[in-house]
Amino acid sequence: QVLLVESGGDLVQPGGSLRLSCVASGFAFSRTPMYWHRQAPGKERELVAVIVGTGDYTVYPSAAQGRFTVSRDNNKNTVYLQMHTLRPEDTGVYYCNTWVDGKSFWGQGTQVTVST
């Protein structure tokens, strides 16, 4: 059974930093790309970062490029999203996602709120 569990979301002031974690189980983690998405209030879910199984290649398709860093520890079956210089528009629920045998799996999400 594929399971993804995110943590690390919090209330943070603009300009602050957070590190999100996603612990995975139930599949060959080290051979599987992992994705971080976010969904801001009233907006569609958007892709934030991608990391391949080895961790050697990453992609940041959104406005988070340059401020966010995705990494993984295959010994701990965990993928991370380090976020710096957070802005109010980064507020949202952040989800971990992967594909296994052609099926998409999601975690429950972790709330990030950037506000004074």
N, C-alpha and C positions, 0 to 999 in steps of 0.2 A: 504494500500500500504506500503510494507516494504521499509524503507529508512535508509541508513547508511551513515553518513557524518563524514569523518576523518578530523583532523586538528592537527597542532602542528609540522609538519615537518619543517626543517630549515637546514641551513648550520652551521655545528659545527666542532670545531677542534678535532683532535684525543684526546681521554681521557675525552672529555666532556660528558654532559648529555642532554637528551631531554625527554619530556613527550608528548606522542601522546594521542589524545582523539578520541573517536568515539561515536557520538550521534545517537541513534537508535530510530525508531518509526515504528508504524504499526503492531506490534506483541507483544506477552506477554514477554516482555524483561526479567523480573525477573525469568522466568522459562526456559530460553533458553540459552544454551551454546554459548559463543562467541569466535571467533578465530582471531588472528592476523597472517597475512602472510607478506612476503616481496618478492620483485623481484629485484634482482640486475641486472645491465646492462648486457645483453647477457646471462643471466642465467634463469633457470626455477623458477617459484614462489615456495617458501618454507614456510612451517608452522613454526611460531615462538613461539606462545603461545596459550594456550587454558584455558578458565575459565568456570566453570559450572555456572548455573543460580544463585545459592546462593552465589557464590564467595568462597566457602569453599575448593574447589579443583582446582588446576592449574597444567598444564603440559607445559614443555618447551622442545620440541623435538630436537632443533637444537643447534648450537654453541652458541646461545644466553644465554644458561642456566648459571645462576650465575651472569649475568650482567643485565638481563632484568626482570622486574616484571610486571605481568598483574594483574589488579584489576578492580573492577566495583562499581558503585554507582547506585543501582537499583531505588533510589528515583529520580535520574536525567536521567535514561535510558542511561547511559554513561559507556563505558568501556575504560580503560586507559592502556597504555604501557609505563612504566617508563624504560628508557634505560640509563645505566651508562657505563663508561669506553668505550666509543664508539671507534670503529676502522674503518679505511677506508673501510674494507670489509663489514661493516654494511650499506654502501651506497646502496640506492635503494628506490623503491616506497613501502610504507607500506600500506597494505589493511586490513580493517575490514571485517569480513565475518560471516554469520550465515546461519542456515538452518531452514526454516519454512515450515511446511506441505510438507516435502520432496523436497523442492526446495532450491537451494543455492542462496544467495544474497550477493552482494559485494558493498562496497563503491567505490568512485572514486579514492581513494588512496591519500597519502600525501608523498611528496618527502623528504627524509632524505639524506643529503650529508655530509660525514665526510671527511674533507680535511683541509690542512693548506692553 
